Amino acid sequence: MMAGASHRPALEHRPATPTSPPVELHRSPRRRRSGQAALTDGRIVVRVPAGMADADEAAMVDSLVGKVLRQRAVEAAGGDRALTARADRLADTYLDGVRATSVRWSSRMQHRYGSCSPATGDIRISDRVAAHPGFVVDYVLVHELAHLHVAGHSSAFHRLVARFPATERARGYLAGYEAGLVAGVRPQPGDAG
């Protein structure tokens, strides 16, 4: 067992926070490396290996809880179908009706908010964006849709994105959000909505 791990109970209940339902943490001696989490009866049930170092356990629990919360935010936003409809509305309003071949949420994007493959017309939006205010989601979609007109980040591209009236506000929000992450502040998406 790792230092600090022997004193922890096999089952731990953590209270709800402003951004998360209660967490029920199970430390299993049968698990060796992986963990899992699911939303069950209004709480997030997390299963991790028993005997992990405190820091490793905390990182795994944070990661698993974050994944469940992002899934919940995507579902609350209506999933891929609603995201596609939203992209189409934005394209009609700001980008001359351009259409993506597909628009989907992605749980794999950890460092970017979105991506566009102009050659295929596929757009992926990070599920991390789902819990942010609507104008931020819209900005990320407009940014990626604009790549269907202009592949790079030229001045022509930025003029297209600037057609969305909340562009500067969304950029400021995301810059503040990222600064908070760097500073170690726990993000609470939606607070600046």
N, C-alpha and C positions, 0 to 999 in steps of 0.2 A: 504493500500500500504506500501511497505517496504521502508526504508530509501534509498534515492537516486533514487528510481524508478519513482517518479512522474515527473521528469524533462526529461525523455527519450521520444523521439517521437515514435509513433506507427510503423513507417517505417524508417529504417535506411539502408543506403548503405555504405558498407565497400569496400575499393579498393582491387584489387588483390595483392597478395604477391608473392614472388618467388616460394612458394609451394602450393598456393591456388588461384583459380579463385576468382572474386569478390563475396562478400556475400551480399545478400539482406535479412535483418532481419525484420521480422514482429512480433510485440508484440500484441498478441490478448487477449482482455478481456474475450473472451469465453473459452479460454484454462485455465485449472486449475493447472495441474501438468506436463503434458507431452509436448514434443516438437517433431518436425519432420523436416527433411531436405531432399532436392532432388536437383539434378543437372538439371537446366532448362535453355536452351538458353545460355549456357556458363557461368552461374553464379550459385552459391549455394543459394537456397531459403530456409531460416530457419524460422520456426514458433515456437514461445515460448509463454508461458503465460505472459501477461502484469503484471506489479507490482511485479516481482521477485526482490529479493535483488540483487545488482550488482554482487556480487561474485557467487551467484547461477546461475544467467543468463549467466555469462561468462563461467562457468564450463559446463553448458548445451550446449551453442553454440559451444564451443571447442569440446565437445564430438560428437555432431551431425555433425559438419563439418568434423571431423576426420573420422567418419563412412562413409560419402560420399566419401572422398578422398581415403579411403582404398578400397571401392567398385570399384572406378574408376581404382585404381592400379591393382586390381584383374582382371578386364575386360581387361585392357591394356596388362596384362600378358597372356591373352588367357583363363582365367577361369580354371575350374577343368580339362577339357580335356587336355589342354596344360601342366598343372602341372603334370598330370599322365604321359604324354609322356616324360616330362623332367625327372621325377623320373625313368622311364624305361631306358632312355639313361644313366643316372648316374649309375644305378644298373648294366647295361651291362659293363660299363667302369671300375667301381671301386669295385663292390660288387658281382662279379661272377653271375650276371644275376638274383639275387633274385627279386621276384615280390611281391608287396603289393596287397592285395585284392581290396583296394580303396585308392585313394589319393585325398584329397579335401582341399580347403581353408576353414578356419573357422573364423567367426566373433566373436565367443564366447571366444576365448583364449585371456586373458588380461595379463597374467603373464609369459606365456611360449611361445616359438617360434614354437614349434611343439610337437606332441605326436604320439606315436605308441602303438598300442595294438597288441603285438606279437601273442596272441592267435587267434585273428580274422584277423590279417594282415591289419588292418585299420590304415591309417596315416592321420593326420590332421595337416595342416600348418596354423599358425595364419595369418590372412589377414594383420596384421601389417608388415609382412615380404615382402609383394608384392612390395612395393615401394623402397626396399633396392637394392643395386647393385646385379647383377646376381650371382656373386660368393658367396654372402651371402645366397641367396635363395638356391643355389646348396649345400652349406655346411649344411644348415638346413635339406634339403632333404636327403643328405648322412647320416647325424647323425641319422635321424629317420629310414631310410632304414637299417642301421647297426643293429638296434634293432631287425630286423627280423632274424638276425643270432645270436645275443647275447642280451638277455633281459636287463641285467644291464649295469652298466658303469665300467666294469672290464678293466684290461689292454688289454685283447683280443678285447674288444669292441673298445677301443681307437686306437688300431693298425688298425682295419678295417677303422675307420673314417679317420685316417691319410693317407690312400691311396689317398684321395682327396687332390691334391697338394695345394689348397688354404685354407686348414684347419686353419692354424695359422693366416693367414691374416684375415679370416672371424671372428675368435674368437676375434682378436684384434679390428676389426671394431665394433663388437657387444659390447665388453667391453667399448669402447669409446662412443658408442651410449648410453648405459645405464648410464655411468658416466655423460653424458650431461643431461639426463633426471633427474637424482638425483640433479644435480646442477641447474636445472630449465631452462636450455637452450632449446629453441624450436628446436626440431629435424628437420633436412632437409635431409631425406633419399636420397641417391644417390650422395651427394656431394663428398664422398670419393671414388666413383666408380672407 
